[in-house]
Amino acid sequence: MKIQNKKRAAQLKRKARIRKKVSGNPERLRLTVFRSSKHIYAQVIDDTIAHTVASTSSLENVVADQLAQLGQDSKKDHTSSGKIGQAKMVGKIVAQRALEKGVKRVVFDRNGFLYHGRVKAVSEGAREAGLVF
């Protein structure tokens, strides 16, 4: 139990250090990511008015439907299936929703997580869909 508390404390310290430098303004909103053991969540936030412009998560049926369709089109590719594929799809969907609202530029907030694996996949998916970092 102590190890989890130390890990969580270290993550919260990283998160605070990142948030000192990263904030969203009306010209460049903040794309933040939260990663749990099973799912991934992404939000585009305007920090000046504390308003979420667009959000999505791997819990939504849209993500599962698009992954199933992608799985039928391609052969066994480890990057298109599984959690990394889910994360990339979440990035694409949140970017599409943000672009519909007129958001083109964002700043990426990794929320204390390392920029690796699923967190990196969200940003790559958002870039592919048209968001500028």
C-alpha positions as CSV (number, residue, x, y, z in Angstrom):
1,M,0.0,0.0,0.0
2,K,2.8,2.4,0.8
3,I,4.3,1.9,-2.7
4,Q,1.1,3.0,-4.3
5,N,1.0,6.1,-2.2
6,K,4.6,7.0,-3.1
7,K,3.8,6.5,-6.8
8,R,0.7,8.6,-6.6
9,A,2.5,11.3,-4.7
10,A,5.2,11.4,-7.3
11,Q,2.6,11.6,-10.1
12,L,0.9,14.5,-8.3
13,K,4.2,16.3,-8.0
14,R,4.9,15.9,-11.7
15,K,1.3,17.0,-12.5
16,A,1.8,20.2,-10.4
17,R,5.1,20.9,-12.1
18,I,3.6,20.5,-15.5
19,R,0.5,22.6,-14.7
20,K,2.7,25.5,-13.6
21,K,3.9,25.8,-17.2
22,V,0.9,24.6,-19.2
23,S,-2.4,26.4,-19.3
24,G,-5.0,26.9,-22.0
25,N,-5.9,30.3,-23.3
26,P,-8.6,31.3,-25.9
27,E,-6.1,31.0,-28.8
28,R,-4.6,27.7,-27.6
29,L,-6.7,25.4,-25.5
30,R,-5.4,22.6,-23.3
31,L,-5.7,19.0,-24.4
32,T,-5.5,16.9,-21.2
33,V,-5.2,13.1,-20.9
34,F,-6.1,10.8,-18.0
35,R,-5.0,7.2,-18.1
36,S,-6.4,4.5,-15.9
37,S,-5.5,0.8,-16.0
38,K,-8.4,0.0,-18.4
39,H,-9.5,3.2,-20.1
40,I,-8.2,6.5,-21.4
41,Y,-9.9,9.9,-21.3
42,A,-9.2,13.1,-23.2
43,Q,-10.6,16.7,-22.8
44,V,-10.0,20.0,-24.5
45,I,-10.4,22.7,-21.9
46,D,-10.5,26.5,-22.0
47,D,-8.8,27.4,-18.7
48,T,-9.8,31.1,-18.8
49,I,-13.5,30.2,-18.3
50,A,-13.0,26.7,-16.9
51,H,-15.1,25.1,-19.7
52,T,-14.7,21.8,-21.4
53,V,-15.0,22.3,-25.1
54,A,-14.7,18.6,-26.2
55,S,-14.2,15.3,-24.5
56,T,-14.2,11.6,-25.2
57,S,-13.1,8.4,-23.6
58,S,-12.5,4.8,-24.4
59,L,-15.8,4.0,-22.7
60,E,-17.8,5.5,-25.5
61,N,-19.5,3.2,-28.0
62,V,-18.1,5.3,-30.9
63,V,-14.6,4.3,-30.0
64,A,-15.5,0.6,-29.9
65,D,-17.4,0.8,-33.2
66,Q,-14.5,2.6,-35.1
67,L,-12.0,0.1,-33.7
68,A,-14.1,-2.8,-34.8
69,Q,-14.4,-1.3,-38.3
70,L,-10.6,-0.7,-38.4
71,G,-10.0,-4.3,-37.2
72,Q,-12.0,-5.7,-40.1
73,D,-10.0,-3.6,-42.6
74,S,-6.5,-4.4,-41.5
75,K,-4.7,-7.6,-40.6
76,K,-3.4,-8.4,-37.2
77,D,-1.6,-5.2,-36.3
78,H,-0.7,-4.8,-32.6
79,T,-0.9,-1.0,-32.8
80,S,-4.4,-0.8,-34.2
81,S,-5.9,-3.2,-31.6
82,G,-5.8,-3.1,-27.9
83,K,-5.2,-0.2,-25.6
84,I,-2.8,1.8,-27.8
85,G,-5.3,1.5,-30.7
86,Q,-8.0,2.7,-28.3
87,A,-5.9,5.6,-27.2
88,K,-5.1,6.7,-30.8
89,M,-8.8,6.5,-31.7
90,V,-9.7,8.6,-28.6
91,G,-7.2,11.2,-29.8
92,K,-8.7,11.3,-33.3
93,I,-12.3,11.6,-31.9
94,V,-11.5,14.4,-29.5
95,A,-9.7,16.2,-32.2
96,Q,-12.6,15.9,-34.6
97,R,-15.0,17.2,-31.9
98,A,-12.6,20.1,-31.1
99,L,-12.3,21.0,-34.8
100,E,-16.1,21.1,-35.1
101,K,-16.1,23.7,-32.3
102,G,-13.5,25.8,-34.1
103,V,-10.5,24.8,-32.1
104,K,-7.4,24.3,-34.2
105,R,-4.5,24.8,-31.8
106,V,-4.0,23.1,-28.5
107,V,-1.3,22.6,-25.9
108,F,-0.8,19.0,-24.7
109,D,-1.1,18.3,-21.0
110,R,0.1,14.8,-20.2
111,N,-1.3,15.2,-16.6
112,G,1.8,13.7,-14.8
113,F,2.0,10.6,-17.0
114,L,5.1,9.8,-19.0
115,Y,4.9,10.7,-22.7
116,H,5.0,7.1,-23.8
117,G,2.6,4.4,-24.9
118,R,-1.1,5.3,-24.6
119,V,-0.5,9.0,-23.7
120,K,1.7,9.4,-26.8
121,A,-0.9,7.6,-28.9
122,V,-3.6,10.1,-27.9
123,S,-1.4,13.0,-29.1
124,E,-0.5,11.2,-32.3
125,G,-4.1,10.5,-33.0
126,A,-5.1,14.2,-32.4
127,R,-2.3,15.3,-34.7
128,E,-3.4,13.0,-37.5
129,A,-6.9,14.3,-37.2
130,G,-5.8,17.9,-37.7
131,L,-5.0,19.5,-34.3
132,V,-1.9,21.6,-34.1
133,F,0.3,21.3,-31.0
